Amino acid sequence: MKTIFSGIQPSGTPTIGNYIGAMKQFIDLQESYTSYFCIVDEHAITVQQEPLKLRQQTKSLAALYLAIGLNPKKATIFIQSEVSAHAEAAWIVQCNTSLGELERMTQFKDKSAKDNRVRVSAGLLTYPPLMVADIILYQSDLVPVGDDQKQHLELTRDFVSRFNNKYGNGNQLLTTPEVNIPESGGRIMSLQDPLKKMSKSDENKKSFISMLDEPTVIRKKIKSALTDSSGVIEYDPENKPGISNLLTIYASFTDFSIPELVDRYQNSGYGQFKEDLGEAVVSVLEPIQIRHNELIDSEELDSILDEGAIKARMVADKTLLKMRNAIGLGRKR
Ligand code: AQP
């Protein structure tokens, strides 16, 4: 069976962007892959986090993984910082990655541009090698992510090829992963600025729908989403980015395709469309929220995470040892 790995940062509550772009794909994929789903808390600390809030968000994200339908009998669900091989392998990756490669990463350029240079952590620059480590430790064949992670996946593939060539003596020490981006919904846009990606850490809370937003808040945020003045429902991301984004969200939360939705709302205005979209989103998120709330402080959640960490460590440590041996660290084991 082939292997998948993916992770979400507990840098806030996941948005419907994280759900559509990544989490929703996990549910079907766990049926046909050996699956590792991680809460990447070490990635989250590349920007400042409050310790108590970070810990709470980490547990909440784990509860959300289960609430959307991930099955711990099929998938390994664990917290990144509880498997120390990630940080150790990331160091090896950093030492085999050039500064130039990291400085070219658009996510680094975007996130570092938002802050004063003295406050930008070195970890923000070396975030991609940690992500490379996450992926290679499980010898992952496929990585389901949103569109914004494409460049980091390219970096991973380049690293694997370089590492295998340099240290493999003809063997494929590490597996080259493929990226899996959904055909539609790989980049959900902000509700307030549809030219910008929806992000869980956006300061403007009206720009995203969090997976734990109350139904009234969800309906309100959709109602106030920025569209245009034409009132015509068409899918045209270039000229009508706001309504096109809402169409993508609608199609992702229902069984309707975008053309079916365009047809269905041909004679309606944005008001009716937004009202129905609000109901569609609420009807998916409400049961997830109920299950999340049952799990968040449960022993069940802790024991799933304990077991996940044990299973993940066994696989990750094996790959790490292979890497250490290949590059000559320590004594050969
Ligand atoms: N807007 C989006 N549309 C589709 N997919 C998205 N993803 C993120 N935003 C969108 C995908 O969600 C997964 C988890 O992302 P992450 O938490 O690792 O970090 P991120 O990509 O930086 O996501 P955010 O929401 O923008 O977080 P912050 O605000 O903390 O930086 C990834 O697969 C990502 O592609």
Boltz pocket constraint, residues with backbone or C-beta under 6 A from the ligand:
constraints:
  - pocket:
      binder: B
      contacts: [[A, 7], [A, 8], [A, 9], [A, 10], [A, 11], [A, 12], [A, 15], [A, 17], [A, 18], [A, 19], [A, 20], [A, 21], [A, 22], [A, 144], [A, 145], [A, 146], [A, 147], [A, 148], [A, 149], [A, 185], [A, 186], [A, 187], [A, 188], [A, 189], [A, 197], [A, 198], [A, 199], [A, 200], [A, 201], [A, 202]]
      max_distance: 6.0
